[in-house]
């Protein structure tokens, strides 16, 4: 029998048993749809959480000054530690595993434009702050190293600060007054989602160069005039995280006379640790959803297997009839194999199409803050299809091989006797 005749005979057989064919296809399609949607939901949650976390900052450590809890260098415990404006230069040289070390200082103040006024946090750091803290530029530019070195009075507005000061009017090039001092607006931030911070949401701040903030808005007594609130640090790589943290602690301990192991002297908000914990959580969620999907696949596979076993059993007499007129066992197995492949590929394609269509429809809706939508991957669909296809092929070929090996007379007698 030629392949064309085999294919035509197979299609006629499938059409003659429409209900059985439909049930088998439904089992495979449903298994593919279920696992694609489950894994897509897990991936959407992971990406959504990561997006919100990245809006705060990318793998940063925030070192804050505290009080010593250990004696060091002959000095008593309980002494207050104060970071100064030039500490970051020394720490940058000593902490070779760190990519960025920058100071940050922020103080509240009254800000007014020609149209409105309000009280905002006025904060300053180095130019790399925009990248490290993920401050997206909507209009204009963020301040640069030259602005900071010269202490230029230029300002970059958070999106909410811009709305309050200028409403829908253009802000670039306008003059605003920060505690009575004139500053030129050089940029406006694009709105972003932010789920955490140490001093308020970025969209409600006014950002100015470090040279300007340390001169115009220093900390007031009893704090040291040239002091800064914190140091922002990023490691060179995820693997350098622990080395970077220790090197910064060691350098600050040398500068301010405390033991680097004294965590209370220099508390750290470590977003790298948060990222590790988040990765473990999302990986656990993916494993859980994947396990649920695998269970769904096996349930679908059992359904497919039952349908295929019954289908072959019902056709035992047909197999005997075909063998009695000269059909070989190989020809019989070939027909069952082609039938199964047609069912698997057709139902798998329908399942993947339905899954992708549902994902596309859901993703048109407005997503919650921590959910990026149903993010389907073709690898998941192919894996589900391969597993169910294998189950279908094995569950068809095994009984077909046994039936093809039966004596034709016994096979012809099977259904009549039943």
PyMOL commands that set and color helices and strands:
alter all, ss='L'
color gray80, all
select helices_A, chain A and resi 3-16+18-56+87-94+129-132+145-150+159-166+202-204+210-216+238-256+271-314+316-324+329-363+378-404+408-417
alter helices_A, ss='H'
color red, helices_A
select strands_A, chain A and resi 60-64+98-112+117-125+137-140+154-157+175-178+181-189+205-209+230-235+268-270
alter strands_A, ss='S'
color yellow, strands_A
deselect
rebuild
show_as cartoon
